[in-house]
Amino acid sequence: MARVIGHRGVSAIAPENTLAAFRACRENGVRWFEFDVGLISDGTAVVIHDDTLDRTTDATGPVAVLTGPDLATIDAGAWFGPEFAGERIPTLRQVLELMNELQLDANLEIKPGPDHSLLVATIMTELERLDPARHVIISSFDPRILQRVKCALPRWRAHEGRATLELAFLFEKPTMEKAWRVLGKATGSVALHPSGKALTAAKVATYTSAGYAVRPWTVNDVGQALELASWGVDSVFSDNPHLFPEDWRQ
């Protein structure tokens, strides 16, 4: 497991959640990246963070109403820089194929939605495309989503030649700070992914003593990351993983 994970790819130098941002991982020696997955109206799993298109594309409106053909008409790169014009919203399938091609591992964040049962089922089916050597962390802020994945894991692991999957519980709100122990166990999570903003050495010690790996987000300052590591943090999510020491990126 790498000590730094590219947040939505190397999103400091390429448009987030695009194939360009994920290729930038390989180009900069970053083995792990994170990306977000949701469903569009025809059941295709796509990679985009927001519920709407407005911030990261040249289109507007909700992502959920799109169809597959729409993806070829929306520019997801020009907003970041003219050299990225023509980048598209990738499908989950395209990202998994790229992971196999470039031998990269990833944290797949499942976005909460009205039909998370269909979303989880779609993701689990698509993940069968991964090579056995690949490793995927599945994370979510929604414990119900993680519980669905947890229920699917025994069947997944019964098949030989599949990628390694593990679960991680994402949280930020103070209310979740009080519930992490119960929800971590209920979701079958082996790691906690808290916000790095209010993280303290005492909290990290509490999480690690309970047996969890700790991977905070989003940490863009290398000095802060080094301090977090001294507290016992395992990895950090960063927009600029290419600036971290080489041994952190692998």
C-alpha positions as CSV (number, residue, x, y, z in Angstrom):
1,M,0.0,0.0,0.0
2,A,1.4,3.4,-1.0
3,R,1.7,6.1,1.6
4,V,0.2,8.7,-0.8
5,I,-2.9,8.2,-3.0
6,G,-3.7,10.5,-5.8
7,H,-7.0,12.3,-5.0
8,R,-9.1,12.0,-8.2
9,G,-5.8,11.2,-9.9
10,V,-3.0,13.8,-10.0
11,S,-5.6,16.5,-9.9
12,A,-3.2,19.3,-9.3
13,I,-1.8,18.9,-12.8
14,A,-4.7,17.3,-14.8
15,P,-8.5,17.6,-14.7
16,E,-9.8,15.5,-11.8
17,N,-11.4,12.1,-12.4
18,T,-10.3,11.9,-16.0
19,L,-8.2,9.4,-17.8
20,A,-5.5,12.1,-18.2
21,A,-5.4,12.5,-14.4
22,F,-5.0,8.8,-13.9
23,R,-2.3,8.5,-16.6
24,A,-0.5,11.2,-14.8
25,C,-0.2,8.8,-11.9
26,R,1.9,6.4,-13.9
27,E,3.9,9.2,-15.5
28,N,4.8,10.5,-12.0
29,G,5.4,7.2,-10.4
30,V,2.2,7.2,-8.3
31,R,0.9,3.7,-7.9
32,W,-2.4,4.5,-6.2
33,F,-5.2,6.9,-7.1
34,E,-8.7,7.6,-5.9
35,F,-11.9,8.1,-8.0
36,D,-15.6,8.6,-7.5
37,V,-18.3,6.4,-9.1
38,G,-22.0,7.0,-9.7
39,L,-24.8,5.9,-12.1
40,I,-26.3,7.6,-15.1
41,S,-29.9,7.0,-16.4
42,D,-29.0,4.0,-18.6
43,G,-27.3,2.2,-15.8
44,T,-23.7,3.0,-16.8
45,A,-21.3,3.5,-14.0
46,V,-19.3,6.7,-14.6
47,V,-16.5,8.5,-12.9
48,I,-17.2,12.0,-11.6
49,H,-17.3,13.6,-8.2
50,D,-20.2,16.0,-8.3
51,D,-23.9,15.4,-8.7
52,T,-24.0,18.0,-11.4
53,L,-21.9,18.7,-14.5
54,D,-21.4,22.4,-13.9
55,R,-18.0,22.5,-12.1
56,T,-15.9,20.0,-14.1
57,T,-17.4,20.0,-17.6
58,D,-18.7,22.4,-20.3
59,A,-22.2,21.2,-19.7
60,T,-24.8,21.8,-16.9
61,G,-27.4,19.9,-15.1
62,P,-27.6,16.6,-13.1
63,V,-25.2,13.8,-14.0
64,A,-27.9,11.2,-13.2
65,V,-30.0,12.0,-16.3
66,L,-27.2,11.4,-18.8
67,T,-27.1,8.4,-21.2
68,G,-24.1,6.7,-22.6
69,P,-24.1,8.7,-25.9
70,D,-24.1,11.9,-24.0
71,L,-20.6,11.2,-22.6
72,A,-19.1,11.6,-26.0
73,T,-20.4,15.1,-26.3
74,I,-19.3,16.6,-23.0
75,D,-15.9,18.1,-22.5
76,A,-14.4,17.3,-19.0
77,G,-11.0,18.8,-19.6
78,A,-11.1,22.2,-21.2
79,W,-12.1,23.9,-17.9
80,F,-8.8,22.9,-16.4
81,G,-6.6,23.9,-19.4
82,P,-6.8,24.0,-23.2
83,E,-4.3,21.1,-23.5
84,F,-7.0,18.9,-21.9
85,A,-9.8,19.8,-24.3
86,G,-11.6,16.7,-25.4
87,E,-11.2,14.8,-22.2
88,R,-14.4,12.9,-21.5
89,I,-16.2,11.8,-18.4
90,P,-14.8,8.2,-18.2
91,T,-16.9,5.1,-17.5
92,L,-15.9,2.8,-14.7
93,R,-15.1,0.2,-17.3
94,Q,-12.6,2.5,-19.0
95,V,-10.8,3.3,-15.7
96,L,-10.6,-0.4,-14.8
97,E,-9.1,-1.1,-18.2
98,L,-6.5,1.6,-17.6
99,M,-5.7,0.2,-14.2
100,N,-4.9,-3.2,-15.9
101,E,-2.9,-1.5,-18.7
102,L,-0.8,0.7,-16.4
103,Q,-0.7,-1.7,-13.4
104,L,-2.2,0.8,-11.0
105,D,-4.3,0.3,-7.9
106,A,-7.1,2.4,-6.7
107,N,-9.6,3.6,-4.0
108,L,-13.1,3.5,-5.5
109,E,-15.4,5.9,-3.7
110,I,-19.1,5.0,-4.2
111,K,-21.3,8.1,-4.2
112,P,-24.5,8.0,-2.2
113,G,-27.6,7.8,-4.5
114,P,-31.3,6.8,-4.5
115,D,-30.6,3.3,-5.8
116,H,-27.4,2.2,-4.2
117,S,-28.3,-1.5,-4.6
118,L,-28.1,-1.2,-8.4
119,L,-25.0,0.9,-8.1
120,V,-23.2,-1.6,-5.9
121,A,-24.3,-4.5,-8.2
122,T,-23.1,-2.7,-11.3
123,I,-19.7,-1.9,-9.7
124,M,-19.2,-5.5,-8.5
125,T,-19.9,-6.8,-11.9
126,E,-17.5,-4.3,-13.6
127,L,-14.7,-5.1,-11.1
128,E,-14.6,-8.7,-12.4
129,R,-12.6,-7.1,-15.3
130,L,-9.6,-6.4,-13.1
131,D,-6.5,-8.5,-13.3
132,P,-5.8,-10.6,-10.2
133,A,-2.8,-8.5,-9.3
134,R,-4.9,-5.4,-8.8
135,H,-5.9,-4.1,-5.4
136,V,-9.0,-1.9,-4.8
137,I,-10.2,-0.2,-1.7
138,I,-14.0,0.5,-1.8
139,S,-15.0,3.5,0.4
140,S,-18.1,5.5,1.0
141,F,-19.6,8.0,3.4
142,D,-22.8,5.9,3.4
143,P,-22.6,2.9,5.7
144,R,-25.5,1.2,3.9
145,I,-23.5,1.1,0.7
146,L,-20.5,-0.5,2.4
147,Q,-22.8,-3.0,4.1
148,R,-24.1,-4.1,0.6
149,V,-20.5,-4.5,-0.6
150,K,-19.7,-6.4,2.5
151,C,-22.5,-8.9,1.8
152,A,-21.1,-9.4,-1.7
153,L,-17.5,-10.0,-0.6
154,P,-17.8,-13.7,0.3
155,R,-19.1,-14.6,-3.1
156,W,-16.4,-12.4,-4.7
157,R,-13.6,-14.1,-2.7
158,A,-14.9,-17.5,-3.5
159,H,-13.7,-17.1,-7.1
160,E,-10.1,-17.5,-7.8
161,G,-8.2,-15.1,-10.0
162,R,-10.0,-11.9,-8.9
163,A,-8.6,-8.6,-7.7
164,T,-8.1,-8.0,-3.9
165,L,-10.9,-5.9,-2.4
166,E,-11.2,-4.2,1.0
167,L,-13.6,-1.7,2.6
168,A,-13.0,1.7,4.2
169,F,-15.4,4.0,6.0
170,L,-15.2,7.6,5.0
171,F,-16.4,10.2,7.5
172,E,-16.2,13.9,8.2
173,K,-19.1,15.1,10.4
174,P,-18.7,15.2,14.2
175,T,-21.6,12.9,14.6
176,M,-19.7,10.2,12.8
177,E,-16.7,10.8,15.0
178,K,-18.8,9.3,17.8
179,A,-20.2,6.4,15.6
180,W,-17.0,5.3,13.8
181,R,-16.4,2.3,16.0
182,V,-19.9,0.8,15.5
183,L,-20.1,1.7,11.8
184,G,-16.6,0.5,11.1
185,K,-17.4,-2.9,12.4
186,A,-20.9,-3.1,10.9
187,T,-19.5,-2.3,7.4
188,G,-16.6,-4.7,7.6
189,S,-14.1,-1.9,7.1
190,V,-10.4,-2.5,7.6
191,A,-9.6,1.2,7.3
192,L,-11.0,4.6,8.4
193,H,-10.7,7.6,6.0
194,P,-11.4,10.7,8.2
195,S,-11.0,14.3,7.1
196,G,-7.5,15.5,7.8
197,K,-8.7,18.9,9.0
198,A,-9.5,18.1,12.6
199,L,-7.4,15.0,13.0
200,T,-5.2,14.8,16.1
201,A,-2.5,12.4,17.3
202,A,-4.9,11.2,20.0
203,K,-7.6,10.4,17.5
204,V,-5.1,8.5,15.3
205,A,-4.0,6.5,18.3
206,T,-7.6,5.6,19.1
207,Y,-8.3,4.5,15.6
208,T,-5.1,2.4,15.2
209,S,-5.5,0.8,18.6
210,A,-8.9,-0.4,17.4
211,G,-7.1,-2.2,14.6
212,Y,-7.9,0.2,11.7
213,A,-5.6,1.6,9.1
214,V,-6.0,5.4,9.0
215,R,-5.9,7.3,5.7
216,P,-7.0,11.0,5.9
217,W,-8.0,13.3,3.1
218,T,-7.1,15.7,1.5
219,V,-3.5,16.4,2.5
220,N,-1.6,18.6,0.0
221,D,1.3,19.7,2.3
222,V,4.1,17.3,2.5
223,G,5.2,18.6,5.9
224,Q,1.7,17.9,7.3
225,A,1.8,14.4,5.8
226,L,5.1,13.7,7.5
227,E,3.6,14.8,10.8
228,L,0.6,12.6,10.3
229,A,2.8,9.7,9.5
230,S,4.6,10.3,12.8
231,W,1.2,9.9,14.5
232,G,0.7,6.5,12.9
233,V,-1.3,7.4,9.8
234,D,-0.8,4.8,7.1
235,S,-1.5,6.8,3.9
236,V,-2.9,10.2,2.8
237,F,-5.0,11.3,-0.1
238,S,-3.4,14.2,-2.0
239,D,-4.1,16.3,-5.1
240,N,-0.4,16.6,-5.7
241,P,1.1,13.1,-4.9
242,H,3.8,13.8,-7.5
243,L,5.4,16.2,-5.0
244,F,5.8,13.5,-2.3
245,P,9.0,11.4,-1.8
246,E,9.4,8.6,-4.3
247,D,9.0,5.9,-1.5
248,W,5.6,7.4,-0.6
249,R,4.3,7.1,-4.2
250,Q,5.0,3.3,-4.5
